[in-house]
Structure formats: structure tokens, C-alpha cells
Amino acid sequence: MTNHRTKREVSANRAAVIAQKATVVRRYTYEGASMAALCRDYGVGIGWLRRQFDAWDVPRRPRGRTAYAA
């Protein structure tokens, strides 16, 4: 089942990710959250999140890898 969002919802979701950049990056980098999980939580697309991480210079993990053990 697909979840269709309006342009306004997509824009609001993307703005929320940008506003919460530190939290999103921390969850991915240190807490081991997957990009897919972040996309579900914030309601954004995986391609868009990948481009944001690239713009923010966040190194991406290889597929299937979790964050490094602390």
C-alpha cells in the first residue's frame, strides 16, 4: 500500500528533517538508525535523504551496516 502525500506535506516533512539535522545525523551516525527507518519516521523519500546526507557531508554506511560500536 502506498502512502501518497500532498506537495505541502512533502515540503513540511523535508523542512522538519532540515530543522532537525543534528538529530537525524546523530540517529544515523551514532545510534545506527537506517536510512529507511529515518525515511519512515520523517515521511521523506530515500533519494531525497541520500542527497541531503551528501549535501551535509555525512558519510554513508555500506548497505546492511549499523553504526560502529561505541
Secondary structure in CASP SS format (residue, H / E / C, confidence):
PFRMAT SS
TARGET T0000
AUTHOR 0000-0000-0000
METHOD secondary structure of the structure
MODEL  1
M C 1.00
T C 1.00
N C 1.00
H C 1.00
R C 1.00
T C 1.00
K H 1.00
R H 1.00
E H 1.00
V H 1.00
S H 1.00
A H 1.00
N H 1.00
R H 1.00
A H 1.00
A H 1.00
V H 1.00
I H 1.00
A H 1.00
Q C 1.00
K H 1.00
A H 1.00
T H 1.00
V H 1.00
V H 1.00
R H 1.00
R H 1.00
Y H 1.00
T H 1.00
Y C 1.00
E C 1.00
G C 1.00
A C 1.00
S C 1.00
M H 1.00
A H 1.00
A H 1.00
L H 1.00
C H 1.00
R H 1.00
D H 1.00
Y H 1.00
G C 1.00
V C 1.00
G C 1.00
I H 1.00
G H 1.00
W H 1.00
L H 1.00
R H 1.00
R H 1.00
Q H 1.00
F H 1.00
D H 1.00
A H 1.00
W C 1.00
D C 1.00
V C 1.00
P C 1.00
R C 1.00
R C 1.00
P C 1.00
R C 1.00
G C 1.00
R C 1.00
T C 1.00
A C 1.00
Y C 1.00
A C 1.00
A C 1.00
END
